[in-house]
Amino acid sequence: MLKVGLTGGIGAGKSEVSRLLVAHGAVLIDADRIAREVVAPGTPGLAAVVDAFGEEVLAADGSLDRPRLGSIVFADPERLAVLNSIVHPLVGARSRELEAAAVEDAVVVHDVPLLAENGLAPLYDLVIVVDVSPETQLDRLVRLRGMTEEDARARMAAQATREKRREIADIVIDNDVPLDDLRRRVREVWEELRRRAHAAGTEQE
């Protein structure tokens, strides 16, 4: 098994790269998706969040009111740390379950938005960074996601710098290119990942 960390700044196109890797045969473990699952209605995770933050973080249907919770924790580092102490272990446990279920020679891609920020690179056999210019990020966030320029710049500034992400990269995928070029690059990367997975499996035999 080859464990790959996939990351990139907001608006870099990481989701498109992960989709293409899955189409080639990668097993995708999406940290954001799991983070939503572990606090779904009826889960111990949601109960723990309500214990810590009160019922005011629940929507009318009993689900987590994410905007409300976000407004509480992102203005208060201590409360954010409390939330992370609840959610991160649950996400880690679920990720390990999914990884354990993969076949022996699988390429398992962990889609982790804050991989650089949280110093997680050592957890993976290699790290792929989807890279674009800040100008491209800003354009995509404003044009495609409907953010204001001020909001987009704030979101970008809250993440690791482009240089910090590239420092931890074993493989960089440039996404300042047309989609056909991106597809070709991802196919090249996939072939490299399969070679490494095969080599790792051979060493273990």
C-alpha positions as semicolon CSV with decimal commas, in nm:
position;residue;x (nm);y (nm);z (nm)
1;M;0,000;0,000;0,000
2;L;0,114;0,351;-0,081
3;K;-0,018;0,629;0,143
4;V;-0,037;0,960;-0,037
5;G;-0,120;1,298;0,113
6;L;-0,292;1,532;-0,135
7;T;-0,319;1,901;-0,057
8;G;-0,339;2,245;-0,213
9;G;-0,459;2,593;-0,137
10;I;-0,824;2,693;-0,158
11;G;-0,923;2,722;-0,524
12;A;-0,624;2,520;-0,646
13;G;-0,841;2,247;-0,797
14;K;-0,751;1,968;-0,554
15;S;-1,098;1,814;-0,587
16;E;-1,054;1,778;-0,963
17;V;-0,716;1,611;-0,915
18;S;-0,857;1,370;-0,655
19;R;-1,147;1,289;-0,892
20;L;-0,902;1,209;-1,172
21;L;-0,689;0,991;-0,943
22;V;-0,998;0,797;-0,834
23;A;-1,087;0,744;-1,201
24;H;-0,745;0,582;-1,245
25;G;-0,804;0,353;-0,946
26;A;-0,692;0,538;-0,634
27;V;-0,873;0,483;-0,304
28;L;-0,977;0,828;-0,182
29;I;-1,006;0,917;0,186
30;D;-1,154;1,268;0,206
31;A;-1,085;1,433;0,542
32;D;-1,351;1,701;0,491
33;R;-1,619;1,447;0,406
34;I;-1,528;1,232;0,706
35;A;-1,532;1,540;0,930
36;R;-1,894;1,594;0,827
37;E;-1,983;1,227;0,876
38;V;-1,848;1,203;1,231
39;V;-2,075;1,486;1,350
40;A;-2,387;1,376;1,162
41;P;-2,715;1,356;1,360
42;G;-2,717;1,066;1,603
43;T;-2,339;1,029;1,623
44;P;-2,131;1,042;1,941
45;G;-1,931;1,318;1,770
46;L;-2,230;1,549;1,743
47;A;-2,326;1,475;2,103
48;A;-1,975;1,571;2,216
49;V;-1,987;1,896;2,017
50;V;-2,323;1,987;2,172
51;D;-2,186;1,907;2,519
52;A;-1,896;2,144;2,455
53;F;-2,076;2,428;2,276
54;G;-2,443;2,401;2,372
55;E;-2,757;2,337;2,172
56;E;-2,720;2,675;2,001
57;V;-2,494;2,501;1,747
58;L;-2,781;2,279;1,630
59;A;-2,999;2,365;1,333
60;A;-3,376;2,326;1,354
61;D;-3,357;1,974;1,206
62;G;-3,107;1,858;1,469
63;S;-2,804;1,871;1,241
64;L;-2,494;2,075;1,312
65;D;-2,531;2,442;1,223
66;R;-2,187;2,481;1,067
67;P;-2,200;2,856;1,004
68;R;-2,305;2,914;1,365
69;L;-2,031;2,687;1,501
70;G;-1,779;2,848;1,269
71;S;-1,866;3,195;1,395
72;I;-1,794;3,075;1,749
73;V;-1,468;2,887;1,699
74;F;-1,285;3,083;1,432
75;A;-1,288;3,396;1,644
76;D;-1,155;3,208;1,949
77;P;-0,844;2,987;1,920
78;E;-0,917;2,812;2,251
79;R;-1,265;2,710;2,141
80;L;-1,131;2,603;1,803
81;A;-0,883;2,381;1,988
82;V;-1,173;2,227;2,182
83;L;-1,357;2,151;1,859
84;N;-1,045;2,003;1,701
85;S;-0,988;1,784;2,008
86;I;-1,331;1,632;1,948
87;V;-1,333;1,600;1,570
88;H;-0,972;1,520;1,478
89;P;-0,947;1,188;1,670
90;L;-1,276;1,073;1,517
91;V;-1,159;1,165;1,168
92;G;-0,828;0,987;1,230
93;A;-0,997;0,671;1,351
94;R;-1,237;0,661;1,055
95;S;-0,954;0,728;0,811
96;R;-0,758;0,435;0,953
97;E;-1,064;0,209;0,917
98;L;-1,101;0,303;0,550
99;E;-0,729;0,259;0,489
100;A;-0,730;-0,085;0,652
101;A;-1,015;-0,192;0,422
102;A;-0,813;-0,114;0,108
103;V;-0,642;-0,394;-0,084
104;E;-0,277;-0,463;-0,015
105;D;-0,129;-0,291;-0,323
106;A;-0,370;0,005;-0,323
107;V;-0,272;0,366;-0,377
108;V;-0,459;0,537;-0,092
109;V;-0,495;0,911;-0,141
110;H;-0,573;1,117;0,168
111;D;-0,731;1,448;0,062
112;V;-0,620;1,679;0,346
113;P;-0,678;2,054;0,297
114;L;-0,466;2,161;0,597
115;L;-0,185;1,910;0,556
116;A;0,087;2,176;0,548
117;E;-0,067;2,388;0,822
118;N;-0,094;2,094;1,064
119;G;0,251;1,946;0,990
120;L;0,106;1,616;0,868
121;A;0,350;1,537;0,585
122;P;0,540;1,270;0,787
123;L;0,221;1,060;0,805
124;Y;0,239;0,980;0,433
125;D;0,477;0,795;0,202
126;L;0,471;1,098;-0,024
127;V;0,289;1,429;-0,057
128;I;0,129;1,571;-0,372
129;V;0,065;1,944;-0,384
130;V;-0,178;2,091;-0,637
131;D;-0,025;2,428;-0,716
132;V;-0,161;2,742;-0,879
133;S;-0,070;3,109;-0,868
134;P;-0,242;3,332;-0,612
135;E;-0,396;3,519;-0,905
136;T;-0,562;3,199;-1,028
137;Q;-0,685;3,117;-0,677
138;L;-0,839;3,461;-0,639
139;D;-1,005;3,446;-0,981
140;R;-1,160;3,104;-0,915
141;L;-1,287;3,197;-0,570
142;V;-1,450;3,517;-0,694
143;R;-1,571;3,397;-1,033
144;L;-1,663;3,035;-0,961
145;R;-1,750;3,037;-0,590
146;G;-1,907;3,381;-0,573
147;M;-1,686;3,512;-0,293
148;T;-1,608;3,878;-0,255
149;E;-1,246;3,963;-0,328
150;E;-1,197;4,062;0,037
151;D;-1,334;3,730;0,165
152;A;-1,131;3,533;-0,088
153;R;-0,808;3,709;0,010
154;A;-0,881;3,650;0,379
155;R;-0,938;3,278;0,320
156;M;-0,615;3,252;0,121
157;A;-0,419;3,443;0,388
158;A;-0,544;3,205;0,659
159;Q;-0,379;2,910;0,486
160;A;-0,015;2,811;0,447
161;T;0,181;3,007;0,190
162;R;0,238;2,865;-0,155
163;E;0,608;2,833;-0,068
164;K;0,537;2,635;0,249
165;R;0,317;2,389;0,060
166;R;0,578;2,342;-0,211
167;E;0,846;2,276;0,054
168;I;0,666;1,960;0,170
169;A;0,582;1,837;-0,182
170;D;0,731;1,519;-0,325
171;I;0,525;1,576;-0,640
172;V;0,383;1,909;-0,762
173;I;0,087;1,918;-1,000
174;D;0,062;2,253;-1,178
175;N;-0,305;2,340;-1,224
176;D;-0,248;2,672;-1,403
177;V;-0,308;2,476;-1,723
178;P;-0,597;2,368;-1,949
179;L;-0,794;2,063;-1,831
180;D;-0,646;1,834;-2,098
181;D;-0,295;1,919;-1,977
182;L;-0,402;1,853;-1,618
183;R;-0,540;1,514;-1,718
184;R;-0,211;1,423;-1,886
185;R;-0,011;1,531;-1,582
186;V;-0,234;1,335;-1,343
187;R;-0,198;1,026;-1,563
188;E;0,182;1,061;-1,542
189;V;0,161;1,099;-1,164
190;W;-0,068;0,796;-1,139
191;E;0,182;0,580;-1,327
192;E;0,453;0,694;-1,083
193;L;0,230;0,615;-0,784
194;R;0,156;0,266;-0,917
195;R;0,529;0,202;-0,962
196;R;0,597;0,311;-0,606
197;A;0,308;0,104;-0,468
198;H;0,437;-0,203;-0,653
199;A;0,791;-0,142;-0,526
200;A;0,664;-0,103;-0,170
201;G;0,468;-0,427;-0,198
202;T;0,773;-0,611;-0,335
203;E;0,990;-0,491;-0,044
204;Q;0,735;-0,623;0,207
205;E;0,729;-0,972;0,058
